């Protein structure tokens, strides 16, 4: 089976496929159960080509050096189905050793996601740290506290070491928010391929090594479990001086696979819709015909002001534009994106993550509309039934059983909106 042919995959099927492809390696590789896990190809990479897919990845990260090593773009390659990140003994950018790093351009969603990386860390004897982690650059005030999730770093080659950080901006405050070193039972994890994974669901972070749960952490920050993050794969110098005798060396990444916990059944077709709140029965709308960019959306009775063009993006998210003025459903991006209560606004289309939404079926034909950026849901403030009640984002399910964070897509004929 071609690895790119994977789309929806059960735990049993995933394990069987990977055992067939890699019979010499006994690892579990599948999303945890229970769940309706669907692979997101746009946020995954099998590294099957001959060069880095630069539509998905950028070479280097937001700092140039890592203690004794400097990142060098020539140390990045794709070979034999692996991303290859090399460490070498060579002078570059003021350092005597070089390393490599890539950051994804795609977003790994939060709230209901599972991301798994199968990799072989660089040889322990070289004394260069291999890291699989999540962070998005540039760090900025709007995304405070800018959470960093270190899925695996080889500080101890007998353990799966995972760490949480926040990098608050303006003022700049760095905090370590927890760490776990889980004993793998192996002397040296760099001796073979292993799977390293993170599940973010139900308000918890769950870390896995070869399918075994290594750490379950209840988050005190919504952003750790909800905010989308980029995937970062890198070699780092945090272990001290590299050992020349074992360089050059390579950190091999077989795949990155991202799943979302939904079967995405019953998706609406692209077209024109009223987006009707399940609880109030009122439609998503602009506040008035003259409303400008950044005007907060509301709920209203009536059809025309509440008609939206719905279309699917290449990454399996959706965008929604008002049929009258073309402005999109947008999460205000100038601050507080990680907080409950942030206004949902209209804004001209630019295609950013804050204008993209996952449509997640619940029951009875209703959907959660989840921000691809914040991981929070489109919601009527205070579960109001009133005309012109404002629309905000809120963590799904934190509403005492109300359904003000669920919506129905009601088709509208073109003629009824003058098209």
C-alpha positions in Angstrom: 0.0 0.0 0.0 1.3 3.5 -0.9 1.7 5.5 2.3 0.0 8.5 0.7 -3.1 6.4 0.2 -3.9 6.5 3.9 -6.9 8.7 4.6 -9.2 7.3 7.3 -7.5 4.7 9.3 -8.4 2.5 12.2 -6.0 1.5 15.0 -5.8 -2.1 13.8 -5.3 -1.2 10.2 -2.6 1.3 10.9 -0.6 -1.1 13.0 -1.0 -3.8 10.3 0.1 -1.4 7.5 3.2 -0.3 9.4 4.2 -3.8 10.3 4.0 -4.8 6.7 6.1 -1.9 5.5 8.7 -2.2 8.3 8.8 -5.8 9.3 12.1 -5.5 11.2 10.7 -2.8 13.6 8.1 -3.7 16.2 6.4 -0.4 17.0 2.8 0.6 17.4 1.8 3.4 15.2 -1.8 4.6 15.2 -4.0 7.1 16.9 -5.2 6.2 20.4 -8.7 4.8 20.9 -11.5 5.7 21.2 -12.0 8.2 18.4 -13.0 8.8 14.8 -9.5 9.7 13.7 -9.1 11.1 10.2 -5.7 11.7 8.6 -5.1 15.3 7.5 -2.8 14.9 4.5 -2.1 18.7 4.3 -0.6 18.5 7.8 1.3 15.3 7.2 4.4 14.2 5.2 5.7 10.8 4.3 9.0 12.2 2.9 8.8 10.1 -0.2 10.4 12.4 -2.7 14.0 13.4 -3.4 13.9 16.9 -1.8 12.1 18.8 1.0 8.5 19.8 0.1 8.9 23.5 0.5 5.2 24.0 0.3 5.0 22.2 3.7 8.3 23.1 5.3 10.8 25.9 5.6 14.5 25.3 6.2 15.8 26.6 9.5 14.0 28.2 12.4 13.9 31.6 14.1 17.3 31.3 15.7 20.5 30.7 13.8 22.7 28.9 16.3 22.3 26.4 19.1 25.2 26.5 21.6 28.2 24.9 19.7 26.4 24.4 16.4 25.0 26.6 13.6 22.1 25.6 11.5 23.0 25.1 7.9 20.4 24.7 5.1 22.7 22.2 3.2 22.3 19.8 6.1 18.7 19.1 5.2 17.9 16.4 2.6 15.3 13.8 1.7 16.6 10.3 1.1 15.1 6.8 1.0 11.7 7.9 2.4 13.3 9.9 5.3 13.8 13.5 6.1 17.6 13.7 6.9 18.9 16.3 9.3 22.7 16.1 9.6 25.2 17.3 12.1 28.8 17.9 10.9 32.2 19.0 12.0 32.6 22.1 9.9 33.0 25.9 10.5 29.9 28.0 9.7 28.4 31.2 11.0 30.9 31.5 13.8 30.6 27.9 15.1 32.8 24.8 14.6 29.8 22.5 14.0 26.7 22.5 11.9 23.2 21.2 12.5 19.8 21.3 10.8 16.2 22.2 11.5 12.9 22.6 9.7 9.6 24.2 10.8 6.3 23.3 9.1 4.3 25.9 7.2 1.2 23.9 8.0 -0.7 24.1 11.3 -1.2 21.1 13.5 -4.6 21.8 15.0 -5.4 21.6 18.7 -8.5 20.6 20.6 -9.0 17.1 19.0 -5.7 16.2 17.3 -3.1 13.5 17.3 0.3 13.9 15.7 2.8 11.1 15.4 6.4 11.1 14.2 8.4 8.0 13.4 12.1 8.8 13.7 15.6 7.5 14.5 17.4 10.0 16.7 21.0 10.9 15.9 23.5 8.4 17.4 23.9 9.0 21.1 27.7 8.9 20.9 27.8 12.0 18.8 26.4 14.0 21.7 24.0 16.2 19.6 20.4 16.4 20.8 17.5 15.3 18.5 14.2 17.1 19.1 10.6 16.8 17.9 8.6 19.7 19.1 5.8 22.2 18.4 6.0 26.0 18.2 5.0 28.7 15.7 7.2 31.6 14.7 7.3 34.5 15.0 6.4 34.7 18.6 3.9 37.5 19.1 1.7 39.2 21.6 -1.5 38.1 20.0 -0.7 34.4 20.6 0.4 34.8 24.2 1.5 32.7 26.0 3.0 31.2 22.8 3.1 27.7 24.1 5.9 25.3 23.2 5.4 21.6 23.4 8.5 19.5 23.3 7.3 16.0 22.4 10.7 14.4 22.6 14.2 15.6 23.3 17.1 13.2 23.7 18.4 14.6 27.0 18.4 11.0 28.3 18.6 8.3 25.7 16.8 5.7 27.9 13.8 8.0 28.4 11.0 9.8 26.5 11.6 13.3 27.7 8.7 15.8 27.1 8.5 19.4 28.3 6.0 22.3 28.2 7.1 25.9 28.0 5.4 29.3 27.5 7.1 32.3 25.9 5.0 35.3 26.8 5.7 38.4 24.7 5.7 42.1 25.7 6.8 41.7 28.4 9.0 38.7 27.5 8.6 36.0 30.1 9.7 32.4 29.7 8.3 29.7 32.0 8.8 25.9 32.1 5.3 24.5 32.7 6.1 20.9 33.4 8.4 18.1 32.3 8.4 14.3 32.3 11.1 11.7 31.7 9.5 8.3 31.1 11.7 5.3 31.3 11.4 3.4 27.9 13.1 0.3 29.2 15.7 0.7 26.5 19.4 1.6 26.9 19.5 3.8 23.8 16.5 5.0 21.8 18.8 6.3 19.1 19.7 2.7 18.1 16.4 2.3 16.1 13.3 4.0 14.8 10.5 4.7 17.3 7.2 6.6 17.2 6.8 9.8 19.3 3.3 11.2 19.5 1.1 13.8 21.1 -2.7 13.8 21.6 -4.5 17.0 22.5 -8.1 16.2 23.5 -10.6 16.6 26.4 -8.5 19.3 28.0 -5.4 17.0 28.3 -2.1 16.5 26.6 -1.1 12.8 26.2 2.3 11.8 25.1 3.2 8.4 23.6 6.3 6.4 22.9 5.8 3.4 20.5 2.1 3.5 21.3 2.5 3.5 25.1 1.2 6.4 27.1 4.1 8.2 28.8 2.6 11.3 30.3 -1.0 12.6 30.7 -1.1 16.3 31.6 -4.2 18.4 32.4 -3.4 21.8 31.0 -3.7 24.9 33.1 -3.5 27.0 29.8 -6.2 26.6 27.1 -3.5 27.3 24.5 -1.6 24.1 25.2 -4.5 21.9 24.3 -6.3 24.1 21.8 -4.0 26.5 19.9 -2.7 25.3 16.5 1.1 24.9 16.4 3.8 24.3 13.7 5.8 21.1 13.8 9.6 21.6 14.4 12.2 18.9 13.8 15.7 19.9 14.8 19.2 19.0 16.0 20.3 21.0 19.0 23.5 21.6 21.0 22.1 21.4 24.5 24.2 18.3 25.5 27.6 20.1 25.3 30.4 19.7 22.9 29.8 17.3 20.0 32.1 14.3 19.7 34.0 14.6 16.4 34.6 10.9 16.0 30.9 10.2 15.5 30.3 13.0 13.0 28.8 13.5 10.5 25.6 11.9 11.9 22.0 12.0 10.9 18.6 12.4 12.5 16.1 10.4 10.3 12.4 11.2 10.2 10.3 8.6 8.4 7.0 10.5 8.6 4.9 13.1 10.3 1.1 12.2 10.5 -1.6 14.5 11.8 -5.1 13.2 12.6 -8.3 15.0 13.7 -10.9 13.3 15.9 -13.8 13.4 13.6 -15.1 11.3 10.8 -16.3 14.5 9.0 -19.5 12.7 8.0 -22.3 14.7 6.4 -20.2 17.7 5.3 -22.2 20.4 3.5 -21.3 21.0 -0.1 -19.7 24.2 -1.2 -22.4 26.8 -1.7 -24.7 29.4 -0.1 -26.1 28.8 3.4 -27.7 30.3 6.4 -25.6 29.3 9.4 -28.3 28.8 12.1 -27.5 28.5 15.8 -28.9 25.3 17.1 -30.1 26.8 20.4 -31.5 30.2 19.3 -32.7 29.3 15.8 -31.2 32.6 14.6 -28.7 33.0 11.8 -25.1 34.2 11.8 -25.1 37.8 10.4 -23.2 41.0 10.0 -24.5 43.7 12.3 -25.8 45.9 9.5 -25.4 46.6 5.8 -22.8 49.3 6.4 -20.7 47.5 8.9 -17.0 47.8 8.2 -14.1 45.4 8.6 -13.6 44.2 12.2 -17.3 44.6 13.0 -18.4 41.8 15.4 -20.8 39.3 14.0 -24.2 38.8 15.6 -27.2 36.5 15.3 -30.4 37.7 13.6 -33.8 36.6 12.3 -34.3 36.7 8.5 -32.4 35.3 5.6 -30.5 37.9 3.4 -28.1 39.4 5.9 -27.3 36.0 7.2 -26.3 34.2 3.9 -22.8 32.9 3.6 -20.7 31.4 0.9 -19.1 28.3 2.2 -16.0 26.8 0.5 -13.4 24.2 1.4 -9.7 24.9 1.7 -6.9 22.6 0.6 -6.1 21.7 4.2 -9.7 20.3 4.8 -10.7 23.5 6.7 -13.5 25.8 5.5 -14.0 29.5 5.0 -17.2 31.5 5.1 -17.8 34.8 3.3 -20.9 37.0 3.5 -22.9 36.9 0.3 -23.5 40.6 0.3 -20.1 42.1 1.0 -17.6 39.2 0.6 -16.1 39.6 4.1 -15.2 36.5 5.9 -15.9 35.0 9.3 -12.7 35.9 11.0 -11.2 35.6 14.5 -9.8 39.0 15.5 -6.0 38.6 15.4 -4.7 41.6 17.2 -4.6 40.1 20.7 -6.0 37.5 23.0 -6.5 34.8 20.4 -6.1 32.1 23.0 -8.8 33.5 25.3 -12.5 32.7 25.6 -14.7 35.5 24.7 -12.7 36.9 21.8 -15.1 38.5 19.2 -15.7 36.8 15.9 -15.7 39.5 13.2 -16.1 40.1 9.5 -12.9 40.9 7.5 -11.8 40.9 3.9 -10.5 37.5 2.7 -6.8 36.9 3.2 -6.7 33.1 3.7 -5.0 33.2 7.1 -5.5 30.6 9.7 -7.9 32.9 11.6 -10.3 32.7 8.7 -10.3 28.9 8.5 -12.6 26.6 10.4 -13.0 22.9 11.0 -16.6 21.7 10.6 -17.1 18.9 13.0 -20.4 17.0 13.1 -22.1 16.5 16.4 -25.6 14.9 16.1 -28.9 15.7 14.4 -27.2 17.4 11.5 -25.5 20.0 13.7 -21.8 21.0 13.6 -19.2 22.5 15.8 -17.4 25.3 13.9 -13.9 25.2 15.3 -11.2 27.8 14.7 -8.2 26.3 12.9 -6.1 28.8 14.8 -7.4 28.9 18.4 -9.2 25.5 18.6 -12.2 27.2 20.1 -15.7 27.1 18.8 -18.0 29.7 17.2 -20.5 30.5 20.0 -23.4 33.0 20.8 -22.4 35.0 23.8 -24.1 33.9 27.1 -26.3 31.5 25.2 -28.5 34.4 24.4 -31.7 34.0 22.4 -31.9 37.7 21.7 -31.8 39.5 18.3 -28.3 40.9 17.6 -26.6 39.0 20.4 -22.8 39.0 19.7 -20.9 36.0 18.4 -17.6 35.0 20.1 -15.2 32.1 20.5 -15.4 29.7 23.4 -14.0 26.4 24.4 -16.5 23.8 23.1 -18.5 22.1 25.8 -17.9 24.5 28.6 -21.5 25.8 28.5 -23.5 23.8 31.0 -25.3 21.7 28.3 -26.3 24.7 26.1 -26.0 24.2 22.4 -25.1 27.8 21.6 -21.8 26.5 20.2 -23.5 24.3 17.6 -24.8 25.3 14.2 -26.9 24.0 11.3 -26.1 24.8 7.6 -29.4 25.5 5.8 -29.0 25.7 2.0 -30.1 29.0 0.3 -31.1 29.3 -3.4 -29.0 31.7 -5.4 -32.1 33.6 -6.6 -33.0 34.5 -3.0 -29.8 36.5 -2.6 -29.9 38.1 -6.0 -27.3 36.0 -7.8 
